[in-house]
Amino acid sequence: MNAIRLNAVRPMRLNAMRHALPFAALAALTLAAHAAGVTVGQKGRVFSTEAVTVKKGETVVFNNDDSVPHNVVSKAPGNEFDLGYQPPGASTPVTFDAAGNVSVMCTIHPRMKLTIHVTD
């Protein structure tokens, strides 16, 4: 009796899998697109790296993994931004629209410095 039930269920499972595959592919592409971006962490009152390179139009996500707030800013022409008060656990994306070297710092912790190289 169990074999009859399994045989009846198998076609339904295969059919469901066929419908689920396009959704899984879409999810994988979405994750790949996010993975292509750059993430910069903030912990121990330092950035996770001293320099990163992105292409014009790409986004850098600033994650505050620290136990204290930060205020990440840049005054570079064409790439000015001020994240304001960024509490612990916050994650803020910034898109860079102009090619060049972008000096980034935390106004609360001025020793925190980062250079973002934006290429064409």
N, C-alpha and C positions, 0 to 999 in steps of 0.2 A: 504494500500500500504506500509506503514511503517513496518507492521508486516512481510511482505514478505521479505523486505530488512534485517530486524533483523535476521530472520531465516536463510537467506543465509549467513550472516556474522558470526553468532555464530560458525558454524563448522570451519570456517577459524581461528577464534580467539582461539578456543580450540586446533586446530592443531598447531598454532604458540606457544601457551603456552607449549604444550608438547615438542616442540623443544627448547624452552627457558629454561626449567627446568634444563637440564644438565649443561648449561652455568652458571646458577644461583648457582648451587651446587658447581661448580668449583670455582666461585668467593668467595663463603662463605668459602671454604676450604683454599683458598689463604689468606683471611683476618684472619682466625683463626691462620694460621701459623705465620703471622706477629704479631698477638696479643700475641702469646706465647713468643716472645722475650721481652727483657727489654729495656725500654727507660729511659734515665737519662736526665733531663732538666738542663739547666744552666740559672739562672735568679737572679738578685740582687747580682751578683758576688758570688753565692753559687751554689752547686749542689742541685738538688731536693731531694736527699737522702744522708745519710752518708755511707750506705752500701747496696749492692745487692748481690744476690747469683745466679749464672748461672751454667749450666753444661758445661763440656769441649766440645768445638765445637759450643757453642751457641754465639749469637751476642748481643751486647749492642749498642744501637743507642744513640749517644750524640747529643741532640738538643740544639742549642744555641738560647734560648728564651729571651736572654738579649738584651740590647741596646748597648752593647760593645762587642768587639771581645774577643775570648778566644783561648788558645793553650793547649789542653788537652794532657797529656803525661803519660806514664808509663815506668819504666825501669826494671820491674819485669822479671826475666829470663823466656823465653818462651812466654811471653806476652808483649814484648816491642812494644810501638807504640808512634807516635808523630803526632797528627792531624794537626800540623802547624796552621797557621792563620785561625781561624774559625769565619767568620763574623756573625753578627746577622742574624738569620733566617736559618743558615746552619744546616744540619742534616747529621751526619757521622756515619756509622756503623763500629764496631770493633768486630772481632771474636776472642774468647779466646780459645787457643789450649792447654794450659798446666794447670793442676790442681794446686791449691795453692791460696794464698792471694795476690791480685794485688793492690798495692798502686797507686792511680791515683791522679794527681794534675793539676792545671792550672799554666803554667809558668809565665803568665802575672799577675795572682792573686794568689800568693802562699798560701794564707789562704784557697783556695778552695781545699778540699781534699775529697776523696772517696775511699772506700775499696770494691773491687769486689772479692767475694769468688767464686772460680771456683772449682767445684766438679767433680769427675769422673763419 
